[in-house]
Amino acid sequence: MDALMIHTLIQSRYSIFDACGELPFSIIFGLCRNSSDGIDPRALVVDISGSALDVPYALANELLKSHGINTLRSDKQRLKDANIFTSPSGTRFVTLPSPMGRTKHYKECFTIFEYRIDVDSELASLLQPGKEYSIKLASRDLGIKWWTYVDEPQLPLSEEQISQSSEPAKLLNSKPSAGHAAFTVVDSLPWPPEVSTRMCITPATEIVAELLEICITNTGPLPLSIQVQGRQRFLEPQGLFGPETPQRIPSHRPLETETPVLYFGFLVTNTATDEIVLGNGKRRTGCIGLTSGRVDPRPRMQDLITLEPAQPLVRRVDLGGIVVGLGDGTFFIVISTS
């Protein structure tokens, strides 16, 4: 066999690289053996040093290329001495299970390797704030110089195994493209102040129904504007195929005072069965409108409220409107973080 095909994908953990290092940043690689090449039941172990997964080395030696507003091309010589051994990722060998007998969808079968870019590294020093970068494979060649088959992938390689010659077949990306890791560099990220949320149940009286009281307090020193309805937009960690945590359906928040209670993002769990009986896609009502990519992502003024420092905002909700239709039992209520 002249070549062994490996389905390869590249993604950035975040769309932002924080030059201050408060937000850890990494380039994600996903490797999956093609089912059509599944003629060997053994696992495959690759040495990623000096390969396309060894990001500084790969950029310096044209296994990876950068494109976009800033290309890193003029700075490649500074990366010649950087390699996987100087990376905080600290991993040299990656194991790929055999595709024989695979029953899961191929998207669930990727081996994930993350190359973390430390802010003190040579590569980070080349990333200029305000610039956009996009890193992808320069060709189908993964640049892997040594790999072997193993019968017991859970065991570390012995010195004897490592000293053996590599298997002869070349490891190539099976697709014309492997995607790309795109990100923008910023000097620093603004971090939001902490907000304290407290809930309690107010017992019913002869004239007032049982209420769920929600108290939200801005614990920071400055006034804080909060969006009370519509889709929230956060800086979210990415996996190979999109956000690691899928966004919830846009909902109203308990800060809003004029919305029926069933539209709020509550999660109600039956404590006896640990089953979510409301929220998480259950008993949602109403229609969610489609949005266009051209829509201004900024929240509207009427969707914002201001929390003054140390001044609690209290919202009282009729508890019967939340639990209506549920059977007898004990339930636990939390506010969804969508």
Contacts in CASP RR format, 6 or more apart in sequence:
PFRMAT RR
TARGET T0000
AUTHOR 0000-0000-0000
METHOD contacts of the structure
MODEL  1
MDALMIHTLIQSRYSIFDACGELPFSIIFGLCRNSSDGIDPRALVVDISG
SALDVPYALANELLKSHGINTLRSDKQRLKDANIFTSPSGTRFVTLPSPM
GRTKHYKECFTIFEYRIDVDSELASLLQPGKEYSIKLASRDLGIKWWTYV
DEPQLPLSEEQISQSSEPAKLLNSKPSAGHAAFTVVDSLPWPPEVSTRMC
ITPATEIVAELLEICITNTGPLPLSIQVQGRQRFLEPQGLFGPETPQRIP
SHRPLETETPVLYFGFLVTNTATDEIVLGNGKRRTGCIGLTSGRVDPRPR
MQDLITLEPAQPLVRRVDLGGIVVGLGDGTFFIVISTS
1 168 0 8 1.000
1 169 0 8 1.000
2 169 0 8 1.000
2 170 0 8 1.000
3 169 0 8 1.000
3 170 0 8 1.000
3 171 0 8 1.000
3 172 0 8 1.000
4 33 0 8 1.000
4 37 0 8 1.000
4 44 0 8 1.000
4 169 0 8 1.000
4 170 0 8 1.000
4 171 0 8 1.000
4 172 0 8 1.000
5 33 0 8 1.000
5 34 0 8 1.000
5 36 0 8 1.000
5 37 0 8 1.000
5 172 0 8 1.000
5 173 0 8 1.000
5 174 0 8 1.000
6 31 0 8 1.000
6 32 0 8 1.000
6 33 0 8 1.000
6 34 0 8 1.000
6 96 0 8 1.000
6 142 0 8 1.000
6 171 0 8 1.000
6 172 0 8 1.000
6 173 0 8 1.000
6 174 0 8 1.000
7 31 0 8 1.000
7 32 0 8 1.000
7 33 0 8 1.000
7 34 0 8 1.000
7 106 0 8 1.000
7 110 0 8 1.000
7 173 0 8 1.000
7 174 0 8 1.000
7 175 0 8 1.000
8 29 0 8 1.000
8 30 0 8 1.000
8 31 0 8 1.000
8 52 0 8 1.000
8 137 0 8 1.000
8 142 0 8 1.000
8 173 0 8 1.000
8 174 0 8 1.000
8 175 0 8 1.000
8 178 0 8 1.000
9 28 0 8 1.000
9 29 0 8 1.000
9 30 0 8 1.000
9 110 0 8 1.000
9 178 0 8 1.000
9 179 0 8 1.000
9 240 0 8 1.000
10 27 0 8 1.000
10 28 0 8 1.000
10 29 0 8 1.000
10 30 0 8 1.000
10 135 0 8 1.000
10 136 0 8 1.000
10 137 0 8 1.000
10 178 0 8 1.000
10 179 0 8 1.000
10 180 0 8 1.000
10 181 0 8 1.000
11 27 0 8 1.000
11 28 0 8 1.000
11 179 0 8 1.000
11 181 0 8 1.000
11 238 0 8 1.000
11 239 0 8 1.000
11 240 0 8 1.000
11 242 0 8 1.000
12 25 0 8 1.000
12 26 0 8 1.000
12 27 0 8 1.000
12 28 0 8 1.000
12 135 0 8 1.000
12 181 0 8 1.000
12 182 0 8 1.000
12 183 0 8 1.000
12 238 0 8 1.000
13 24 0 8 1.000
13 25 0 8 1.000
13 26 0 8 1.000
13 27 0 8 1.000
13 28 0 8 1.000
13 114 0 8 1.000
13 237 0 8 1.000
13 238 0 8 1.000
13 239 0 8 1.000
14 23 0 8 1.000
14 25 0 8 1.000
14 183 0 8 1.000
14 235 0 8 1.000
14 236 0 8 1.000
14 237 0 8 1.000
14 238 0 8 1.000
15 182 0 8 1.000
15 183 0 8 1.000
15 184 0 8 1.000
15 235 0 8 1.000
15 238 0 8 1.000
16 23 0 8 1.000
16 25 0 8 1.000
16 183 0 8 1.000
16 184 0 8 1.000
16 185 0 8 1.000
16 186 0 8 1.000
16 189 0 8 1.000
16 235 0 8 1.000
17 25 0 8 1.000
17 117 0 8 1.000
17 124 0 8 1.000
17 127 0 8 1.000
17 133 0 8 1.000
17 183 0 8 1.000
17 184 0 8 1.000
17 185 0 8 1.000
17 186 0 8 1.000
18 25 0 8 1.000
18 119 0 8 1.000
18 186 0 8 1.000
18 188 0 8 1.000
18 189 0 8 1.000
19 119 0 8 1.000
19 124 0 8 1.000
19 127 0 8 1.000
19 129 0 8 1.000
19 185 0 8 1.000
19 186 0 8 1.000
19 187 0 8 1.000
19 188 0 8 1.000
20 119 0 8 1.000
20 187 0 8 1.000
20 188 0 8 1.000
20 189 0 8 1.000
21 119 0 8 1.000
22 188 0 8 1.000
22 189 0 8 1.000
22 191 0 8 1.000
23 189 0 8 1.000
23 235 0 8 1.000
24 116 0 8 1.000
25 116 0 8 1.000
25 117 0 8 1.000
25 183 0 8 1.000
26 89 0 8 1.000
26 114 0 8 1.000
26 115 0 8 1.000
26 116 0 8 1.000
26 117 0 8 1.000
27 55 0 8 1.000
27 114 0 8 1.000
27 115 0 8 1.000
27 117 0 8 1.000
27 135 0 8 1.000
27 181 0 8 1.000
28 112 0 8 1.000
28 113 0 8 1.000
28 114 0 8 1.000
28 181 0 8 1.000
28 238 0 8 1.000
28 239 0 8 1.000
28 240 0 8 1.000
29 52 0 8 1.000
29 53 0 8 1.000
29 112 0 8 1.000
29 113 0 8 1.000
29 114 0 8 1.000
29 115 0 8 1.000
30 110 0 8 1.000
30 111 0 8 1.000
30 112 0 8 1.000
30 113 0 8 1.000
30 240 0 8 1.000
31 46 0 8 1.000
31 94 0 8 1.000
31 96 0 8 1.000
31 110 0 8 1.000
31 111 0 8 1.000
31 113 0 8 1.000
32 96 0 8 1.000
32 99 0 8 1.000
32 106 0 8 1.000
32 109 0 8 1.000
32 110 0 8 1.000
32 111 0 8 1.000
33 44 0 8 1.000
33 96 0 8 1.000
33 97 0 8 1.000
33 98 0 8 1.000
33 99 0 8 1.000
34 99 0 8 1.000
34 174 0 8 1.000
35 99 0 8 1.000
35 102 0 8 1.000
35 106 0 8 1.000
37 99 0 8 1.000
38 98 0 8 1.000
38 99 0 8 1.000
38 100 0 8 1.000
39 100 0 8 1.000
40 98 0 8 1.000
40 100 0 8 1.000
40 149 0 8 1.000
41 98 0 8 1.000
41 100 0 8 1.000
42 98 0 8 1.000
42 149 0 8 1.000
42 150 0 8 1.000
42 151 0 8 1.000
43 95 0 8 1.000
43 96 0 8 1.000
43 97 0 8 1.000
43 98 0 8 1.000
43 149 0 8 1.000
43 150 0 8 1.000
43 151 0 8 1.000
43 153 0 8 1.000
44 95 0 8 1.000
44 96 0 8 1.000
44 98 0 8 1.000
44 147 0 8 1.000
44 148 0 8 1.000
44 149 0 8 1.000
44 150 0 8 1.000
45 93 0 8 1.000
45 94 0 8 1.000
45 95 0 8 1.000
45 96 0 8 1.000
45 147 0 8 1.000
45 148 0 8 1.000
45 149 0 8 1.000
45 150 0 8 1.000
45 153 0 8 1.000
45 157 0 8 1.000
46 93 0 8 1.000
46 94 0 8 1.000
46 96 0 8 1.000
46 144 0 8 1.000
46 146 0 8 1.000
46 147 0 8 1.000
46 171 0 8 1.000
47 92 0 8 1.000
47 93 0 8 1.000
47 144 0 8 1.000
47 145 0 8 1.000
47 146 0 8 1.000
47 147 0 8 1.000
47 162 0 8 1.000
48 54 0 8 1.000
48 84 0 8 1.000
48 91 0 8 1.000
48 92 0 8 1.000
48 93 0 8 1.000
48 94 0 8 1.000
48 113 0 8 1.000
48 144 0 8 1.000
49 57 0 8 1.000
49 83 0 8 1.000
49 84 0 8 1.000
49 85 0 8 1.000
49 92 0 8 1.000
50 57 0 8 1.000
50 58 0 8 1.000
50 61 0 8 1.000
50 63 0 8 1.000
50 83 0 8 1.000
50 84 0 8 1.000
50 143 0 8 1.000
50 145 0 8 1.000
51 57 0 8 1.000
51 58 0 8 1.000
51 63 0 8 1.000
51 142 0 8 1.000
51 143 0 8 1.000
51 144 0 8 1.000
51 145 0 8 1.000
52 58 0 8 1.000
52 63 0 8 1.000
52 64 0 8 1.000
52 137 0 8 1.000
52 138 0 8 1.000
52 141 0 8 1.000
52 142 0 8 1.000
52 143 0 8 1.000
52 144 0 8 1.000
53 84 0 8 1.000
53 94 0 8 1.000
53 113 0 8 1.000
53 115 0 8 1.000
53 142 0 8 1.000
54 83 0 8 1.000
54 84 0 8 1.000
54 87 0 8 1.000
54 115 0 8 1.000
55 64 0 8 1.000
55 87 0 8 1.000
55 115 0 8 1.000
55 117 0 8 1.000
55 123 0 8 1.000
55 135 0 8 1.000
56 79 0 8 1.000
56 82 0 8 1.000
56 83 0 8 1.000
56 86 0 8 1.000
56 87 0 8 1.000
56 121 0 8 1.000
56 122 0 8 1.000
56 123 0 8 1.000
57 63 0 8 1.000
57 79 0 8 1.000
57 82 0 8 1.000
57 83 0 8 1.000
57 84 0 8 1.000
58 64 0 8 1.000
58 143 0 8 1.000
59 65 0 8 1.000
59 66 0 8 1.000
59 72 0 8 1.000
59 76 0 8 1.000
59 79 0 8 1.000
59 123 0 8 1.000
59 135 0 8 1.000
60 76 0 8 1.000
60 77 0 8 1.000
60 79 0 8 1.000
60 80 0 8 1.000
60 82 0 8 1.000
62 138 0 8 1.000
63 137 0 8 1.000
63 138 0 8 1.000
63 139 0 8 1.000
63 141 0 8 1.000
63 142 0 8 1.000
63 143 0 8 1.000
64 135 0 8 1.000
64 136 0 8 1.000
64 137 0 8 1.000
64 138 0 8 1.000
65 71 0 8 1.000
65 135 0 8 1.000
65 136 0 8 1.000
65 137 0 8 1.000
65 138 0 8 1.000
66 72 0 8 1.000
66 73 0 8 1.000
66 133 0 8 1.000
66 134 0 8 1.000
66 135 0 8 1.000
67 134 0 8 1.000
67 136 0 8 1.000
68 132 0 8 1.000
68 133 0 8 1.000
68 134 0 8 1.000
69 131 0 8 1.000
69 132 0 8 1.000
69 133 0 8 1.000
70 128 0 8 1.000
70 131 0 8 1.000
70 132 0 8 1.000
70 133 0 8 1.000
72 126 0 8 1.000
72 133 0 8 1.000
75 126 0 8 1.000
78 122 0 8 1.000
78 125 0 8 1.000
78 126 0 8 1.000
79 122 0 8 1.000
79 123 0 8 1.000
79 126 0 8 1.000
81 122 0 8 1.000
82 121 0 8 1.000
82 122 0 8 1.000
82 123 0 8 1.000
84 90 0 8 1.000
84 91 0 8 1.000
84 92 0 8 1.000
85 92 0 8 1.000
86 121 0 8 1.000
86 122 0 8 1.000
87 115 0 8 1.000
87 116 0 8 1.000
87 118 0 8 1.000
87 121 0 8 1.000
88 116 0 8 1.000
88 118 0 8 1.000
89 113 0 8 1.000
89 114 0 8 1.000
89 115 0 8 1.000
89 116 0 8 1.000
91 113 0 8 1.000
93 157 0 8 1.000
94 111 0 8 1.000
94 113 0 8 1.000
95 111 0 8 1.000
95 150 0 8 1.000
95 153 0 8 1.000
96 111 0 8 1.000
97 109 0 8 1.000
97 111 0 8 1.000
97 153 0 8 1.000
99 109 0 8 1.000
102 109 0 8 1.000
107 240 0 8 1.000
107 241 0 8 1.000
110 240 0 8 1.000
112 240 0 8 1.000
117 123 0 8 1.000
117 124 0 8 1.000
117 127 0 8 1.000
118 124 0 8 1.000
127 133 0 8 1.000
127 185 0 8 1.000
128 185 0 8 1.000
129 185 0 8 1.000
129 186 0 8 1.000
129 187 0 8 1.000
130 184 0 8 1.000
130 185 0 8 1.000
130 186 0 8 1.000
131 184 0 8 1.000
131 185 0 8 1.000
132 182 0 8 1.000
132 183 0 8 1.000
132 184 0 8 1.000
132 185 0 8 1.000
133 182 0 8 1.000
133 183 0 8 1.000
133 184 0 8 1.000
133 185 0 8 1.000
134 180 0 8 1.000
134 181 0 8 1.000
134 182 0 8 1.000
134 183 0 8 1.000
135 180 0 8 1.000
135 181 0 8 1.000
135 182 0 8 1.000
136 177 0 8 1.000
136 178 0 8 1.000
136 179 0 8 1.000
136 180 0 8 1.000
136 181 0 8 1.000
137 173 0 8 1.000
137 177 0 8 1.000
137 178 0 8 1.000
137 179 0 8 1.000
140 172 0 8 1.000
140 173 0 8 1.000
140 174 0 8 1.000
140 176 0 8 1.000
141 170 0 8 1.000
141 172 0 8 1.000
141 173 0 8 1.000
142 171 0 8 1.000
142 172 0 8 1.000
142 173 0 8 1.000
143 171 0 8 1.000
144 171 0 8 1.000
145 166 0 8 1.000
146 166 0 8 1.000
147 166 0 8 1.000
147 167 0 8 1.000
147 171 0 8 1.000
148 157 0 8 1.000
148 161 0 8 1.000
148 164 0 8 1.000
148 166 0 8 1.000
148 167 0 8 1.000
149 167 0 8 1.000
150 157 0 8 1.000
150 161 0 8 1.000
189 235 0 8 1.000
192 224 0 8 1.000
193 218 0 8 1.000
193 219 0 8 1.000
193 220 0 8 1.000
193 221 0 8 1.000
193 222 0 8 1.000
193 224 0 8 1.000
194 219 0 8 1.000
194 220 0 8 1.000
195 216 0 8 1.000
195 217 0 8 1.000
195 218 0 8 1.000
195 219 0 8 1.000
195 224 0 8 1.000
195 226 0 8 1.000
195 307 0 8 1.000
196 216 0 8 1.000
196 217 0 8 1.000
196 219 0 8 1.000
197 214 0 8 1.000
197 215 0 8 1.000
197 216 0 8 1.000
197 217 0 8 1.000
197 335 0 8 1.000
198 214 0 8 1.000
198 215 0 8 1.000
198 216 0 8 1.000
198 217 0 8 1.000
199 212 0 8 1.000
199 213 0 8 1.000
199 214 0 8 1.000
199 215 0 8 1.000
199 333 0 8 1.000
199 335 0 8 1.000
200 212 0 8 1.000
200 213 0 8 1.000
200 215 0 8 1.000
201 210 0 8 1.000
201 211 0 8 1.000
201 212 0 8 1.000
201 213 0 8 1.000
201 319 0 8 1.000
202 208 0 8 1.000
202 210 0 8 1.000
202 211 0 8 1.000
202 212 0 8 1.000
202 213 0 8 1.000
202 316 0 8 1.000
203 210 0 8 1.000
204 210 0 8 1.000
204 211 0 8 1.000
209 318 0 8 1.000
209 319 0 8 1.000
209 320 0 8 1.000
210 318 0 8 1.000
210 319 0 8 1.000
210 320 0 8 1.000
211 316 0 8 1.000
211 317 0 8 1.000
211 318 0 8 1.000
211 319 0 8 1.000
212 316 0 8 1.000
212 317 0 8 1.000
212 318 0 8 1.000
212 319 0 8 1.000
212 322 0 8 1.000
212 333 0 8 1.000
213 314 0 8 1.000
213 315 0 8 1.000
213 316 0 8 1.000
213 317 0 8 1.000
214 254 0 8 1.000
214 314 0 8 1.000
214 315 0 8 1.000
214 316 0 8 1.000
214 317 0 8 1.000
214 335 0 8 1.000
215 312 0 8 1.000
215 313 0 8 1.000
215 314 0 8 1.000
215 315 0 8 1.000
216 255 0 8 1.000
216 307 0 8 1.000
216 312 0 8 1.000
216 313 0 8 1.000
216 315 0 8 1.000
217 307 0 8 1.000
217 310 0 8 1.000
217 311 0 8 1.000
217 312 0 8 1.000
217 313 0 8 1.000
218 224 0 8 1.000
218 307 0 8 1.000
218 308 0 8 1.000
218 309 0 8 1.000
218 310 0 8 1.000
218 311 0 8 1.000
219 309 0 8 1.000
219 310 0 8 1.000
220 309 0 8 1.000
220 310 0 8 1.000
221 309 0 8 1.000
222 309 0 8 1.000
223 306 0 8 1.000
223 307 0 8 1.000
223 308 0 8 1.000
223 309 0 8 1.000
224 306 0 8 1.000
224 307 0 8 1.000
225 304 0 8 1.000
225 305 0 8 1.000
225 306 0 8 1.000
225 307 0 8 1.000
226 253 0 8 1.000
226 255 0 8 1.000
226 304 0 8 1.000
226 305 0 8 1.000
226 306 0 8 1.000
226 307 0 8 1.000
227 253 0 8 1.000
227 299 0 8 1.000
227 303 0 8 1.000
227 304 0 8 1.000
228 252 0 8 1.000
228 253 0 8 1.000
228 255 0 8 1.000
228 256 0 8 1.000
228 303 0 8 1.000
228 304 0 8 1.000
228 305 0 8 1.000
229 250 0 8 1.000
229 251 0 8 1.000
229 252 0 8 1.000
229 253 0 8 1.000
229 256 0 8 1.000
229 259 0 8 1.000
229 303 0 8 1.000
230 250 0 8 1.000
230 251 0 8 1.000
230 252 0 8 1.000
230 299 0 8 1.000
230 303 0 8 1.000
231 247 0 8 1.000
231 250 0 8 1.000
231 291 0 8 1.000
232 250 0 8 1.000
232 338 0 8 1.000
233 297 0 8 1.000
236 243 0 8 1.000
236 244 0 8 1.000
236 245 0 8 1.000
236 247 0 8 1.000
237 243 0 8 1.000
237 244 0 8 1.000
237 245 0 8 1.000
238 244 0 8 1.000
247 338 0 8 1.000
248 265 0 8 1.000
248 336 0 8 1.000
248 338 0 8 1.000
249 281 0 8 1.000
249 284 0 8 1.000
249 288 0 8 1.000
249 338 0 8 1.000
250 288 0 8 1.000
250 338 0 8 1.000
251 263 0 8 1.000
251 264 0 8 1.000
251 265 0 8 1.000
251 336 0 8 1.000
251 338 0 8 1.000
252 259 0 8 1.000
252 263 0 8 1.000
252 264 0 8 1.000
252 265 0 8 1.000
253 264 0 8 1.000
253 265 0 8 1.000
253 335 0 8 1.000
254 264 0 8 1.000
254 265 0 8 1.000
254 315 0 8 1.000
254 317 0 8 1.000
254 335 0 8 1.000
255 305 0 8 1.000
255 313 0 8 1.000
255 315 0 8 1.000
257 315 0 8 1.000
261 317 0 8 1.000
261 318 0 8 1.000
261 321 0 8 1.000
261 322 0 8 1.000
262 283 0 8 1.000
262 285 0 8 1.000
262 321 0 8 1.000
262 322 0 8 1.000
263 285 0 8 1.000
263 286 0 8 1.000
264 317 0 8 1.000
264 335 0 8 1.000
265 279 0 8 1.000
265 335 0 8 1.000
265 336 0 8 1.000
265 338 0 8 1.000
266 278 0 8 1.000
266 279 0 8 1.000
266 322 0 8 1.000
266 333 0 8 1.000
266 334 0 8 1.000
266 335 0 8 1.000
266 336 0 8 1.000
267 276 0 8 1.000
267 278 0 8 1.000
267 279 0 8 1.000
267 280 0 8 1.000
267 333 0 8 1.000
267 334 0 8 1.000
267 335 0 8 1.000
267 336 0 8 1.000
268 276 0 8 1.000
268 277 0 8 1.000
268 278 0 8 1.000
268 279 0 8 1.000
268 322 0 8 1.000
268 323 0 8 1.000
268 326 0 8 1.000
268 331 0 8 1.000
268 332 0 8 1.000
268 333 0 8 1.000
269 275 0 8 1.000
269 276 0 8 1.000
269 277 0 8 1.000
269 331 0 8 1.000
269 332 0 8 1.000
269 333 0 8 1.000
269 334 0 8 1.000
270 277 0 8 1.000
270 329 0 8 1.000
270 330 0 8 1.000
270 331 0 8 1.000
271 329 0 8 1.000
271 330 0 8 1.000
271 331 0 8 1.000
271 332 0 8 1.000
272 329 0 8 1.000
272 330 0 8 1.000
276 282 0 8 1.000
277 326 0 8 1.000
277 331 0 8 1.000
278 322 0 8 1.000
278 323 0 8 1.000
278 326 0 8 1.000
279 336 0 8 1.000
280 336 0 8 1.000
305 313 0 8 1.000
307 313 0 8 1.000
322 333 0 8 1.000
323 331 0 8 1.000
END
